[in-house]
Amino acid sequence: MTLSDRITSRKAKQIYALIRRQGTVSKLDLLNQSELTVSTLTRILEELASQKLIVEVGFGESTGGRRPILYETNAAYRYVFGLDISRFYSRIVLCDMHLNKLDSRSWSMTAKMTPQVAVELFVRAVADLMGRHGITREAVLGIGIGAVGPVDRHHGVIMEPLYFPAPGWSNVDICRIMEEQLGIPATLDNGANAAILGEYWADDGHSYDHLLYVHAGIGLRSAMMTGGQLVYGAFDMEGSVGQMIIETDGVKHREKGGNYGCLESYASIYALEQAAQSRLKQRRDSRMLELAGTLEQVGFPHLLQALQEGDPLAVELFTQTATYFGIGLSNLLNVLHPQKVVLGGPLVSSHELFFRVATEVALKNAYHYPSYQVVFSKGKLGEDALAAGAAALVINKLTE
């Protein structure tokens, strides 16, 4: 049985999706929103309840007659795994059907983390977590995977991601491999899509119809949702935002085929490290050199520690990088007009300075601001956003 076959009828999928989206809902509200007849809705609710997909959770306020029964999706229906495969680290989370995190494991993505090594660790972690929590294979709905793009989500393949520290990550048939080794369904999407999905479901009220997610780290990644649905283009290129040109005749991108003067060449960890080494070659005084030992070894951890210690050059460099990132964000605001922008990634979480400068610059350059209002956030899930969103990919399959 495929995941989408667990709920058989289109109308039942519609009702399950409505209950899931609203959290707790009465039969009357479902009747008004679904436009189904009372008898059809009653039959569907009984069917979903008999499958243990939904549960009754009490009674709502009376509006003159009997108090209405309230329904929720059943958090204990099955367990779900979410796997985040990123460049800095990978993480797996065990969740219930409400995406509450029950347990997790994480690994640094070193030069030794080839697909073969990583998959062995992932599979072992799933087995360990199932054993620790007394979970049978039948009790697991599936495993969702959010990975650095581009990915072929239809065939479950990680295609040709850039900047992985270990070799071998091109054309990895990750879903087939995980399904064969675990015996549970696997589904794949790019990491930015997974992260925005995680943040969407973490917002209990789902308050925003138009949501944008931008990840700033080794590279730049983005995703968008509208009306509760992920927005897909003709081709999966979550990193395309990094190729946005912000300086005509600017510096060459480090990858062959990359644009000159593109955002990623000014607002990424690599760009920050290159700028630091360039300034230090000009004999700028900084704590970074003392921390690293040699100029060639100066990297992001040294920049971050120097920033935390108030090093003037580190403050200058982070401010410059955040300013460029903010310009890129303003371009996205002026084209897409999201209601809320969630920012994630190592640069965003590095220091409050980066988030503050980037959002101030973005708002300053947003067309029609302040009449066009946008909310910026670091999200509710932090480093778990991508893995939790990957788990949500599996649950979404129930209503497809």
TIFI-148797 format. One record per residue (C-alpha): residue number from 1; chain; x, y, z. Coordinates in Angstrom, 3 decimals. Example, Ala and Ser with C-alpha at 12.3 -4.5 7.8 and 13.67 -1.06 7.14 Angstrom:
BEGIN
<r num="1" chaine="A" east="12.300" north="-4.500" up="7.800"/>
<r num="2" chaine="A" east="13.670" north="-1.060" up="7.140"/>
***
This chain:
BEGIN
<r num="1" chaine="A" east="0.000" north="0.000" up="0.000"/>
<r num="2" chaine="A" east="1.365" north="3.420" up="-0.964"/>
<r num="3" chaine="A" east="1.063" north="6.361" up="1.404"/>
<r num="4" chaine="A" east="-1.588" north="8.040" up="-0.739"/>
<r num="5" chaine="A" east="-3.698" north="4.844" up="-0.687"/>
<r num="6" chaine="A" east="-4.128" north="4.912" up="3.097"/>
<r num="7" chaine="A" east="-6.958" north="7.412" up="2.653"/>
<r num="8" chaine="A" east="-8.874" north="6.102" up="-0.315"/>
<r num="9" chaine="A" east="-11.416" north="8.714" up="-1.407"/>
<r num="10" chaine="A" east="-10.814" north="12.260" up="-2.573"/>
<r num="11" chaine="A" east="-13.442" north="13.588" up="-0.146"/>
<r num="12" chaine="A" east="-11.855" north="11.788" up="2.807"/>
<r num="13" chaine="A" east="-8.484" north="13.273" up="1.854"/>
<r num="14" chaine="A" east="-10.127" north="16.703" up="1.774"/>
<r num="15" chaine="A" east="-11.572" north="16.286" up="5.277"/>
<r num="16" chaine="A" east="-8.332" north="14.924" up="6.722"/>
<r num="17" chaine="A" east="-6.433" north="17.866" up="5.214"/>
<r num="18" chaine="A" east="-8.924" north="20.350" up="6.694"/>
<r num="19" chaine="A" east="-8.647" north="18.817" up="10.161"/>
<r num="20" chaine="A" east="-4.861" north="18.710" up="9.952"/>
<r num="21" chaine="A" east="-4.615" north="22.322" up="8.818"/>
<r num="22" chaine="A" east="-6.893" north="23.679" up="11.549"/>
<r num="23" chaine="A" east="-5.610" north="21.560" up="14.413"/>
<r num="24" chaine="A" east="-8.913" north="21.198" up="16.274"/>
<r num="25" chaine="A" east="-12.196" north="21.598" up="14.418"/>
<r num="26" chaine="A" east="-15.895" north="20.870" up="14.906"/>
<r num="27" chaine="A" east="-18.152" north="18.911" up="12.599"/>
<r num="28" chaine="A" east="-20.152" north="22.064" up="11.881"/>
<r num="29" chaine="A" east="-17.039" north="23.923" up="10.761"/>
<r num="30" chaine="A" east="-16.081" north="21.014" up="8.522"/>
<r num="31" chaine="A" east="-19.590" north="20.993" up="7.087"/>
<r num="32" chaine="A" east="-19.391" north="24.697" up="6.238"/>
<r num="33" chaine="A" east="-15.916" north="24.464" up="4.727"/>
<r num="34" chaine="A" east="-16.284" north="21.232" up="2.770"/>
<r num="35" chaine="A" east="-19.749" north="21.763" up="1.270"/>
<r num="36" chaine="A" east="-20.462" north="18.069" up="1.809"/>
<r num="37" chaine="A" east="-23.836" north="16.758" up="2.933"/>
<r num="38" chaine="A" east="-24.290" north="15.876" up="6.604"/>
<r num="39" chaine="A" east="-24.589" north="12.176" up="5.820"/>
<r num="40" chaine="A" east="-21.458" north="12.136" up="3.644"/>
<r num="41" chaine="A" east="-19.409" north="14.038" up="6.207"/>
<r num="42" chaine="A" east="-20.626" north="11.779" up="9.026"/>
<r num="43" chaine="A" east="-19.658" north="8.688" up="7.041"/>
<r num="44" chaine="A" east="-16.192" north="10.092" up="6.271"/>
<r num="45" chaine="A" east="-15.541" north="11.070" up="9.891"/>
<r num="46" chaine="A" east="-16.574" north="7.603" up="11.063"/>
<r num="47" chaine="A" east="-14.311" north="6.038" up="8.434"/>
<r num="48" chaine="A" east="-11.294" north="8.177" up="9.396"/>
<r num="49" chaine="A" east="-11.915" north="7.523" up="13.089"/>
<r num="50" chaine="A" east="-12.174" north="3.755" up="12.536"/>
<r num="51" chaine="A" east="-8.776" north="3.877" up="10.796"/>
<r num="52" chaine="A" east="-7.472" north="5.832" up="13.813"/>
<r num="53" chaine="A" east="-6.421" north="8.679" up="11.516"/>
<r num="54" chaine="A" east="-8.512" north="11.143" up="13.553"/>
<r num="55" chaine="A" east="-9.735" north="11.254" up="17.157"/>
<r num="56" chaine="A" east="-12.470" north="13.006" up="19.098"/>
<r num="57" chaine="A" east="-10.930" north="15.413" up="21.608"/>
<r num="58" chaine="A" east="-13.908" north="16.802" up="23.501"/>
<r num="59" chaine="A" east="-16.670" north="19.311" up="22.909"/>
<r num="60" chaine="A" east="-16.768" north="22.877" up="21.675"/>
<r num="61" chaine="A" east="-18.905" north="25.749" up="22.909"/>
<r num="62" chaine="A" east="-22.638" north="25.385" up="22.424"/>
<r num="63" chaine="A" east="-24.350" north="27.763" up="19.993"/>
<r num="64" chaine="A" east="-27.823" north="26.922" up="21.223"/>
<r num="65" chaine="A" east="-28.069" north="23.178" up="20.828"/>
<r num="66" chaine="A" east="-25.808" north="20.315" up="21.745"/>
<r num="67" chaine="A" east="-22.132" north="21.052" up="22.209"/>
<r num="68" chaine="A" east="-20.283" north="20.081" up="19.011"/>
<r num="69" chaine="A" east="-17.752" north="17.249" up="18.988"/>
<r num="70" chaine="A" east="-14.211" north="18.401" up="18.222"/>
<r num="71" chaine="A" east="-11.833" north="16.443" up="16.025"/>
<r num="72" chaine="A" east="-8.057" north="16.341" up="15.588"/>
<r num="73" chaine="A" east="-5.728" north="14.225" up="13.532"/>
<r num="74" chaine="A" east="-4.361" north="11.391" up="15.646"/>
<r num="75" chaine="A" east="-0.802" north="12.212" up="16.703"/>
<r num="76" chaine="A" east="-0.231" north="8.548" up="17.599"/>
<r num="77" chaine="A" east="-1.477" north="7.103" up="14.286"/>
<r num="78" chaine="A" east="2.071" north="6.403" up="13.113"/>
<r num="79" chaine="A" east="5.636" north="7.605" up="13.632"/>
<r num="80" chaine="A" east="7.540" north="9.563" up="10.997"/>
<r num="81" chaine="A" east="11.248" north="10.128" up="10.396"/>
<r num="82" chaine="A" east="12.677" north="13.279" up="8.853"/>
<r num="83" chaine="A" east="16.220" north="13.383" up="7.475"/>
<r num="84" chaine="A" east="18.143" north="16.590" up="6.764"/>
<r num="85" chaine="A" east="21.167" north="16.145" up="4.468"/>
<r num="86" chaine="A" east="23.061" north="19.432" up="4.433"/>
<r num="87" chaine="A" east="26.632" north="20.572" up="3.858"/>
<r num="88" chaine="A" east="27.585" north="21.399" up="7.461"/>
<r num="89" chaine="A" east="25.703" north="18.602" up="9.206"/>
<r num="90" chaine="A" east="22.998" north="16.001" up="8.734"/>
<r num="91" chaine="A" east="20.224" north="15.349" up="11.218"/>
<r num="92" chaine="A" east="17.453" north="12.813" up="11.642"/>
<r num="93" chaine="A" east="14.376" north="13.368" up="13.811"/>
<r num="94" chaine="A" east="11.678" north="10.999" up="15.012"/>
<r num="95" chaine="A" east="8.259" north="12.679" up="15.119"/>
<r num="96" chaine="A" east="4.643" north="11.877" up="15.797"/>
<r num="97" chaine="A" east="1.923" north="12.838" up="13.313"/>
<r num="98" chaine="A" east="1.763" north="16.356" up="14.783"/>
<r num="99" chaine="A" east="5.494" north="16.782" up="14.092"/>
<r num="100" chaine="A" east="6.366" north="16.818" up="17.776"/>
<r num="101" chaine="A" east="10.030" north="15.828" up="17.992"/>
<r num="102" chaine="A" east="10.463" north="12.691" up="20.071"/>
<r num="103" chaine="A" east="14.167" north="12.095" up="19.497"/>
<r num="104" chaine="A" east="16.999" north="12.960" up="17.117"/>
<r num="105" chaine="A" east="20.536" north="12.221" up="15.978"/>
<r num="106" chaine="A" east="23.008" north="14.444" up="14.126"/>
<r num="107" chaine="A" east="26.377" north="14.204" up="12.393"/>
<r num="108" chaine="A" east="28.992" north="16.643" up="11.099"/>
<r num="109" chaine="A" east="29.420" north="16.419" up="7.331"/>
<r num="110" chaine="A" east="33.166" north="15.915" up="7.104"/>
<r num="111" chaine="A" east="35.337" north="14.889" up="4.155"/>
<r num="112" chaine="A" east="34.721" north="11.265" up="5.198"/>
<r num="113" chaine="A" east="30.917" north="11.491" up="4.906"/>
<r num="114" chaine="A" east="30.485" north="9.896" up="1.497"/>
<r num="115" chaine="A" east="26.987" north="8.631" up="0.622"/>
<r num="116" chaine="A" east="27.993" north="5.095" up="1.621"/>
<r num="117" chaine="A" east="29.258" north="6.168" up="5.045"/>
<r num="118" chaine="A" east="26.355" north="8.552" up="5.633"/>
<r num="119" chaine="A" east="23.641" north="6.077" up="4.644"/>
<r num="120" chaine="A" east="25.088" north="3.469" up="6.995"/>
<r num="121" chaine="A" east="24.891" north="5.996" up="9.840"/>
<r num="122" chaine="A" east="21.355" north="7.057" up="8.881"/>
<r num="123" chaine="A" east="20.076" north="3.473" up="8.733"/>
<r num="124" chaine="A" east="21.724" north="2.580" up="12.032"/>
<r num="125" chaine="A" east="20.199" north="5.680" up="13.666"/>
<r num="126" chaine="A" east="16.691" north="4.766" up="12.489"/>
<r num="127" chaine="A" east="17.101" north="1.255" up="13.880"/>
<r num="128" chaine="A" east="18.468" north="2.594" up="17.173"/>
<r num="129" chaine="A" east="15.624" north="5.095" up="17.568"/>
<r num="130" chaine="A" east="12.992" north="2.469" up="16.782"/>
<r num="131" chaine="A" east="14.531" north="0.124" up="19.334"/>
<r num="132" chaine="A" east="14.830" north="2.815" up="21.969"/>
<r num="133" chaine="A" east="11.162" north="3.810" up="21.628"/>
<r num="134" chaine="A" east="9.785" north="0.309" up="21.053"/>
<r num="135" chaine="A" east="8.565" north="1.099" up="17.539"/>
<r num="136" chaine="A" east="7.839" north="-1.652" up="15.015"/>
<r num="137" chaine="A" east="8.364" north="-1.180" up="11.297"/>
<r num="138" chaine="A" east="4.594" north="-1.322" up="10.762"/>
<r num="139" chaine="A" east="4.197" north="1.674" up="13.080"/>
<r num="140" chaine="A" east="6.407" north="3.879" up="10.873"/>
<r num="141" chaine="A" east="4.615" north="5.829" up="8.147"/>
<r num="142" chaine="A" east="7.825" north="6.607" up="6.275"/>
<r num="143" chaine="A" east="10.963" north="8.708" up="6.106"/>
<r num="144" chaine="A" east="11.123" north="12.101" up="4.439"/>
<r num="145" chaine="A" east="14.422" north="13.437" up="3.151"/>
<r num="146" chaine="A" east="15.346" north="17.072" up="2.621"/>
<r num="147" chaine="A" east="18.653" north="17.404" up="0.782"/>
<r num="148" chaine="A" east="20.786" north="20.058" up="-0.855"/>
<r num="149" chaine="A" east="19.455" north="20.525" up="-4.388"/>
<r num="150" chaine="A" east="19.064" north="20.085" up="-7.182"/>
<r num="151" chaine="A" east="17.038" north="16.942" up="-6.568"/>
<r num="152" chaine="A" east="14.726" north="14.849" up="-8.703"/>
<r num="153" chaine="A" east="11.888" north="14.520" up="-6.219"/>
<r num="154" chaine="A" east="9.790" north="12.359" up="-8.545"/>
<r num="155" chaine="A" east="12.477" north="9.662" up="-8.741"/>
<r num="156" chaine="A" east="14.056" north="10.257" up="-5.319"/>
<r num="157" chaine="A" east="17.505" north="11.201" up="-6.604"/>
<r num="158" chaine="A" east="19.981" north="13.755" up="-5.222"/>
<r num="159" chaine="A" east="21.404" north="15.096" up="-8.479"/>
<r num="160" chaine="A" east="24.517" north="17.298" up="-8.480"/>
<r num="161" chaine="A" east="24.749" north="19.349" up="-5.259"/>
<r num="162" chaine="A" east="27.629" north="21.789" up="-4.885"/>
<r num="163" chaine="A" east="30.118" north="22.222" up="-2.049"/>
<r num="164" chaine="A" east="29.728" north="18.897" up="-0.242"/>
<r num="165" chaine="A" east="32.909" north="18.248" up="1.762"/>
<r num="166" chaine="A" east="32.931" north="14.562" up="0.754"/>
<r num="167" chaine="A" east="32.935" north="13.138" up="-2.789"/>
<r num="168" chaine="A" east="30.284" north="10.939" up="-4.358"/>
<r num="169" chaine="A" east="27.090" north="12.917" up="-3.780"/>
<r num="170" chaine="A" east="26.141" north="13.262" up="-7.463"/>
<r num="171" chaine="A" east="23.180" north="11.201" up="-8.702"/>
<r num="172" chaine="A" east="22.538" north="9.408" up="-5.419"/>
<r num="173" chaine="A" east="19.357" north="7.305" up="-5.607"/>
<r num="174" chaine="A" east="18.675" north="8.092" up="-1.969"/>
<r num="175" chaine="A" east="15.007" north="7.059" up="-1.740"/>
<r num="176" chaine="A" east="15.587" north="3.649" up="-3.316"/>
<r num="177" chaine="A" east="18.604" north="3.040" up="-1.067"/>
<r num="178" chaine="A" east="16.761" north="4.006" up="2.113"/>
<r num="179" chaine="A" east="13.645" north="2.018" up="1.196"/>
<r num="180" chaine="A" east="15.693" north="-1.101" up="0.466"/>
<r num="181" chaine="A" east="17.657" north="-0.869" up="3.701"/>
<r num="182" chaine="A" east="14.835" north="0.225" up="6.014"/>
<r num="183" chaine="A" east="11.765" north="-1.365" up="4.449"/>
<r num="184" chaine="A" east="9.717" north="1.836" up="4.815"/>
<r num="185" chaine="A" east="8.548" north="4.384" up="2.199"/>
<r num="186" chaine="A" east="10.903" north="7.291" up="1.488"/>
<r num="187" chaine="A" east="10.183" north="10.636" up="-0.143"/>
<r num="188" chaine="A" east="12.554" north="13.433" up="-1.191"/>
<r num="189" chaine="A" east="12.519" north="17.179" up="-1.740"/>
<r num="190" chaine="A" east="15.134" north="19.888" up="-1.624"/>
<r num="191" chaine="A" east="16.152" north="21.211" up="1.762"/>
<r num="192" chaine="A" east="14.685" north="24.683" up="1.367"/>
<r num="193" chaine="A" east="11.262" north="23.257" up="0.516"/>
<r num="194" chaine="A" east="11.486" north="20.941" up="3.512"/>
<r num="195" chaine="A" east="12.475" north="23.798" up="5.822"/>
<r num="196" chaine="A" east="9.637" north="26.089" up="4.753"/>
<r num="197" chaine="A" east="7.204" north="23.193" up="5.170"/>
<r num="198" chaine="A" east="8.483" north="22.605" up="8.691"/>
<r num="199" chaine="A" east="8.056" north="26.248" up="9.606"/>
<r num="200" chaine="A" east="4.591" north="26.365" up="8.056"/>
<r num="201" chaine="A" east="3.349" north="23.489" up="10.207"/>
<r num="202" chaine="A" east="5.080" north="24.930" up="13.288"/>
<r num="203" chaine="A" east="2.829" north="28.005" up="12.958"/>
<r num="204" chaine="A" east="-0.299" north="26.670" up="14.654"/>
<r num="205" chaine="A" east="-2.566" north="29.242" up="13.066"/>
<r num="206" chaine="A" east="-0.933" north="29.066" up="9.623"/>
<r num="207" chaine="A" east="-1.297" north="32.837" up="9.721"/>
<r num="208" chaine="A" east="0.345" north="33.665" up="6.395"/>
<r num="209" chaine="A" east="-0.809" north="32.649" up="2.922"/>
<r num="210" chaine="A" east="2.414" north="33.775" up="1.222"/>
<r num="211" chaine="A" east="5.577" north="32.554" up="2.919"/>
<r num="212" chaine="A" east="9.196" north="32.835" up="1.743"/>
<r num="213" chaine="A" east="12.181" north="30.957" up="3.157"/>
<r num="214" chaine="A" east="15.817" north="31.917" up="2.516"/>
<r num="215" chaine="A" east="18.784" north="29.938" up="3.845"/>
<r num="216" chaine="A" east="22.198" north="31.604" up="4.050"/>
<r num="217" chaine="A" east="25.208" north="29.414" up="4.676"/>
<r num="218" chaine="A" east="27.848" north="27.873" up="2.437"/>
<r num="219" chaine="A" east="25.440" north="28.702" up="-0.374"/>
<r num="220" chaine="A" east="22.058" north="30.417" up="-0.652"/>
<r num="221" chaine="A" east="18.808" north="28.466" up="-0.917"/>
<r num="222" chaine="A" east="15.183" north="29.574" up="-1.134"/>
<r num="223" chaine="A" east="11.623" north="28.267" up="-1.245"/>
<r num="224" chaine="A" east="8.117" north="29.707" up="-1.313"/>
<r num="225" chaine="A" east="4.643" north="28.607" up="-0.228"/>
<r num="226" chaine="A" east="1.335" north="30.156" up="-1.175"/>
<r num="227" chaine="A" east="-2.065" north="29.046" up="0.096"/>
<r num="228" chaine="A" east="-0.408" north="26.284" up="2.101"/>
<r num="229" chaine="A" east="1.198" north="24.754" up="-1.002"/>
<r num="230" chaine="A" east="4.838" north="24.646" up="-2.058"/>
<r num="231" chaine="A" east="5.576" north="26.598" up="-5.234"/>
<r num="232" chaine="A" east="7.533" north="24.510" up="-7.739"/>
<r num="233" chaine="A" east="9.237" north="25.721" up="-10.894"/>
<r num="234" chaine="A" east="9.925" north="23.780" up="-14.071"/>
<r num="235" chaine="A" east="13.249" north="22.578" up="-12.635"/>
<r num="236" chaine="A" east="14.521" north="22.104" up="-9.103"/>
<r num="237" chaine="A" east="17.188" north="24.725" up="-8.443"/>
<r num="238" chaine="A" east="16.825" north="25.821" up="-4.828"/>
<r num="239" chaine="A" east="20.207" north="27.578" up="-5.089"/>
<r num="240" chaine="A" east="19.207" north="29.828" up="-7.984"/>
<r num="241" chaine="A" east="18.633" north="32.749" up="-5.620"/>
<r num="242" chaine="A" east="22.403" north="32.850" up="-5.156"/>
<r num="243" chaine="A" east="22.825" north="33.621" up="-8.865"/>
<r num="244" chaine="A" east="20.830" north="36.862" up="-8.576"/>
<r num="245" chaine="A" east="23.103" north="39.597" up="-9.977"/>
<r num="246" chaine="A" east="23.579" north="42.491" up="-7.567"/>
<r num="247" chaine="A" east="26.822" north="43.973" up="-8.980"/>
<r num="248" chaine="A" east="27.228" north="44.433" up="-12.729"/>
<r num="249" chaine="A" east="30.779" north="43.443" up="-13.704"/>
<r num="250" chaine="A" east="31.231" north="42.144" up="-10.155"/>
<r num="251" chaine="A" east="33.431" north="39.295" up="-8.981"/>
<r num="252" chaine="A" east="33.277" north="35.943" up="-10.731"/>
<r num="253" chaine="A" east="31.355" north="33.169" up="-9.026"/>
<r num="254" chaine="A" east="33.602" north="30.381" up="-7.809"/>
<r num="255" chaine="A" east="31.836" north="27.715" up="-9.885"/>
<r num="256" chaine="A" east="32.131" north="27.405" up="-13.654"/>
<r num="257" chaine="A" east="28.961" north="28.768" up="-15.206"/>
<r num="258" chaine="A" east="28.147" north="30.981" up="-12.222"/>
<r num="259" chaine="A" east="27.224" north="34.617" up="-12.793"/>
<r num="260" chaine="A" east="29.577" north="37.522" up="-12.348"/>
<r num="261" chaine="A" east="28.471" north="39.787" up="-9.503"/>
<r num="262" chaine="A" east="25.913" north="37.323" up="-8.121"/>
<r num="263" chaine="A" east="24.557" north="37.446" up="-4.577"/>
<r num="264" chaine="A" east="26.295" north="34.260" up="-3.431"/>
<r num="265" chaine="A" east="29.684" north="35.825" up="-4.212"/>
<r num="266" chaine="A" east="28.946" north="38.548" up="-1.649"/>
<r num="267" chaine="A" east="26.605" north="36.996" up="0.917"/>
<r num="268" chaine="A" east="27.724" north="33.479" up="1.814"/>
<r num="269" chaine="A" east="30.170" north="31.875" up="4.216"/>
<r num="270" chaine="A" east="32.650" north="31.433" up="1.367"/>
<r num="271" chaine="A" east="32.357" north="35.121" up="0.426"/>
<r num="272" chaine="A" east="32.823" north="36.124" up="4.068"/>
<r num="273" chaine="A" east="35.954" north="33.995" up="4.390"/>
<r num="274" chaine="A" east="37.388" north="35.363" up="1.138"/>
<r num="275" chaine="A" east="36.752" north="38.946" up="2.248"/>
<r num="276" chaine="A" east="38.441" north="38.257" up="5.590"/>
<r num="277" chaine="A" east="41.561" north="36.821" up="3.971"/>
<r num="278" chaine="A" east="41.693" north="39.735" up="1.537"/>
<r num="279" chaine="A" east="41.562" north="42.307" up="4.359"/>
<r num="280" chaine="A" east="44.173" north="40.437" up="6.378"/>
<r num="281" chaine="A" east="46.504" north="40.406" up="3.366"/>
<r num="282" chaine="A" east="46.215" north="44.200" up="3.462"/>
<r num="283" chaine="A" east="47.700" north="44.048" up="6.978"/>
<r num="284" chaine="A" east="44.420" north="44.793" up="8.755"/>
<r num="285" chaine="A" east="44.756" north="44.027" up="12.450"/>
<r num="286" chaine="A" east="42.332" north="41.396" up="13.734"/>
<r num="287" chaine="A" east="41.848" north="38.750" up="16.371"/>
<r num="288" chaine="A" east="40.975" north="36.321" up="13.549"/>
<r num="289" chaine="A" east="44.602" north="35.782" up="12.585"/>
<r num="290" chaine="A" east="45.548" north="34.994" up="16.159"/>
<r num="291" chaine="A" east="42.715" north="32.471" up="16.413"/>
<r num="292" chaine="A" east="43.498" north="30.750" up="13.098"/>
<r num="293" chaine="A" east="47.290" north="30.726" up="13.313"/>
<r num="294" chaine="A" east="47.885" north="31.453" up="9.626"/>
<r num="295" chaine="A" east="46.081" north="33.581" up="7.070"/>
<r num="296" chaine="A" east="45.226" north="30.567" up="4.886"/>
<r num="297" chaine="A" east="43.471" north="28.849" up="7.785"/>
<r num="298" chaine="A" east="41.157" north="31.751" up="8.619"/>
<r num="299" chaine="A" east="37.622" north="30.411" up="8.342"/>
<r num="300" chaine="A" east="34.062" north="30.928" up="9.489"/>
<r num="301" chaine="A" east="34.577" north="29.645" up="13.072"/>
<r num="302" chaine="A" east="37.393" north="32.179" up="13.598"/>
<r num="303" chaine="A" east="35.314" north="34.984" up="12.095"/>
<r num="304" chaine="A" east="32.400" north="34.119" up="14.355"/>
<r num="305" chaine="A" east="34.498" north="33.953" up="17.506"/>
<r num="306" chaine="A" east="36.154" north="37.261" up="16.635"/>
<r num="307" chaine="A" east="32.720" north="38.812" up="16.081"/>
<r num="308" chaine="A" east="31.520" north="37.554" up="19.455"/>
<r num="309" chaine="A" east="34.594" north="39.171" up="21.029"/>
<r num="310" chaine="A" east="33.785" north="42.489" up="19.335"/>
<r num="311" chaine="A" east="36.692" north="42.442" up="16.866"/>
<r num="312" chaine="A" east="36.266" north="45.574" up="14.654"/>
<r num="313" chaine="A" east="37.223" north="43.850" up="11.393"/>
<r num="314" chaine="A" east="34.866" north="40.937" up="12.075"/>
<r num="315" chaine="A" east="32.038" north="43.392" up="12.806"/>
<r num="316" chaine="A" east="32.817" north="45.216" up="9.561"/>
<r num="317" chaine="A" east="32.846" north="42.018" up="7.495"/>
<r num="318" chaine="A" east="29.640" north="40.578" up="8.944"/>
<r num="319" chaine="A" east="27.923" north="43.942" up="8.457"/>
<r num="320" chaine="A" east="29.054" north="44.077" up="4.833"/>
<r num="321" chaine="A" east="27.903" north="40.511" up="4.144"/>
<r num="322" chaine="A" east="24.544" north="41.127" up="5.837"/>
<r num="323" chaine="A" east="24.088" north="44.311" up="3.795"/>
<r num="324" chaine="A" east="24.517" north="42.437" up="0.531"/>
<r num="325" chaine="A" east="22.190" north="39.708" up="1.773"/>
<r num="326" chaine="A" east="19.619" north="42.374" up="2.649"/>
<r num="327" chaine="A" east="19.833" north="43.794" up="-0.882"/>
<r num="328" chaine="A" east="19.124" north="40.333" up="-2.251"/>
<r num="329" chaine="A" east="16.175" north="39.984" up="0.119"/>
<r num="330" chaine="A" east="14.755" north="43.333" up="-1.005"/>
<r num="331" chaine="A" east="14.858" north="42.132" up="-4.620"/>
<r num="332" chaine="A" east="12.855" north="39.067" up="-3.607"/>
<r num="333" chaine="A" east="10.373" north="41.220" up="-1.672"/>
<r num="334" chaine="A" east="9.849" north="43.510" up="-4.650"/>
<r num="335" chaine="A" east="9.158" north="40.602" up="-7.006"/>
<r num="336" chaine="A" east="7.325" north="38.069" up="-4.814"/>
<r num="337" chaine="A" east="5.666" north="40.215" up="-2.102"/>
<r num="338" chaine="A" east="5.541" north="37.546" up="0.617"/>
<r num="339" chaine="A" east="3.704" north="38.270" up="3.852"/>
<r num="340" chaine="A" east="6.372" north="36.578" up="5.940"/>
<r num="341" chaine="A" east="10.036" north="35.753" up="5.336"/>
<r num="342" chaine="A" east="11.718" north="33.057" up="7.421"/>
<r num="343" chaine="A" east="15.510" north="33.272" up="7.414"/>
<r num="344" chaine="A" east="17.654" north="30.274" up="8.289"/>
<r num="345" chaine="A" east="21.129" north="28.857" up="7.965"/>
<r num="346" chaine="A" east="24.492" north="29.303" up="9.715"/>
<r num="347" chaine="A" east="24.907" north="32.957" up="8.736"/>
<r num="348" chaine="A" east="21.471" north="33.954" up="9.991"/>
<r num="349" chaine="A" east="21.915" north="32.105" up="13.280"/>
<r num="350" chaine="A" east="25.527" north="33.236" up="13.715"/>
<r num="351" chaine="A" east="24.848" north="36.540" up="15.468"/>
<r num="352" chaine="A" east="21.987" north="38.983" up="15.978"/>
<r num="353" chaine="A" east="23.995" north="41.579" up="14.015"/>
<r num="354" chaine="A" east="23.593" north="39.655" up="10.765"/>
<r num="355" chaine="A" east="19.816" north="39.231" up="11.078"/>
<r num="356" chaine="A" east="19.285" north="42.844" up="12.168"/>
<r num="357" chaine="A" east="21.370" north="44.442" up="9.416"/>
<r num="358" chaine="A" east="19.995" north="42.189" up="6.676"/>
<r num="359" chaine="A" east="16.342" north="42.816" up="7.560"/>
<r num="360" chaine="A" east="16.864" north="46.565" up="8.004"/>
<r num="361" chaine="A" east="18.466" north="46.818" up="4.566"/>
<r num="362" chaine="A" east="15.727" north="44.675" up="3.014"/>
<r num="363" chaine="A" east="12.936" north="46.835" up="4.448"/>
<r num="364" chaine="A" east="14.708" north="50.057" up="3.517"/>
<r num="365" chaine="A" east="14.796" north="48.949" up="-0.115"/>
<r num="366" chaine="A" east="11.349" north="47.355" up="-0.275"/>
<r num="367" chaine="A" east="9.107" north="49.128" up="-2.757"/>
<r num="368" chaine="A" east="6.022" north="50.741" up="-1.189"/>
<r num="369" chaine="A" east="7.236" north="50.111" up="2.362"/>
<r num="370" chaine="A" east="5.657" north="50.789" up="4.890"/>
<r num="371" chaine="A" east="2.311" north="50.355" up="3.096"/>
<r num="372" chaine="A" east="3.577" north="46.904" up="2.100"/>
<r num="373" chaine="A" east="4.218" north="45.170" up="5.412"/>
<r num="374" chaine="A" east="6.326" north="42.033" up="5.699"/>
<r num="375" chaine="A" east="7.282" north="40.034" up="8.791"/>
<r num="376" chaine="A" east="10.815" north="38.688" up="9.172"/>
<r num="377" chaine="A" east="11.510" north="35.718" up="11.425"/>
<r num="378" chaine="A" east="14.215" north="33.205" up="12.257"/>
<r num="379" chaine="A" east="11.434" north="30.643" up="12.523"/>
<r num="380" chaine="A" east="10.267" north="28.536" up="15.438"/>
<r num="381" chaine="A" east="12.163" north="25.329" up="14.743"/>
<r num="382" chaine="A" east="15.724" north="26.585" up="14.379"/>
<r num="383" chaine="A" east="18.121" north="23.826" up="13.361"/>
<r num="384" chaine="A" east="15.289" north="21.253" up="13.315"/>
<r num="385" chaine="A" east="13.269" north="23.049" up="10.614"/>
<r num="386" chaine="A" east="14.567" north="21.060" up="7.674"/>
<r num="387" chaine="A" east="14.329" north="17.633" up="9.309"/>
<r num="388" chaine="A" east="10.840" north="18.350" up="10.697"/>
<r num="389" chaine="A" east="9.737" north="19.577" up="7.283"/>
<r num="390" chaine="A" east="11.117" north="16.412" up="5.722"/>
<r num="391" chaine="A" east="8.881" north="14.433" up="8.086"/>
<r num="392" chaine="A" east="5.950" north="16.611" up="6.979"/>
<r num="393" chaine="A" east="6.622" north="15.566" up="3.373"/>
<r num="394" chaine="A" east="5.630" north="12.027" up="4.347"/>
<r num="395" chaine="A" east="2.412" north="13.101" up="6.063"/>
<r num="396" chaine="A" east="1.504" north="15.245" up="3.050"/>
<r num="397" chaine="A" east="1.505" north="12.097" up="0.921"/>
<r num="398" chaine="A" east="-1.638" north="10.918" up="2.731"/>
<r num="399" chaine="A" east="-3.722" north="13.593" up="1.026"/>
<r num="400" chaine="A" east="-2.124" north="13.538" up="-2.427"/>
***
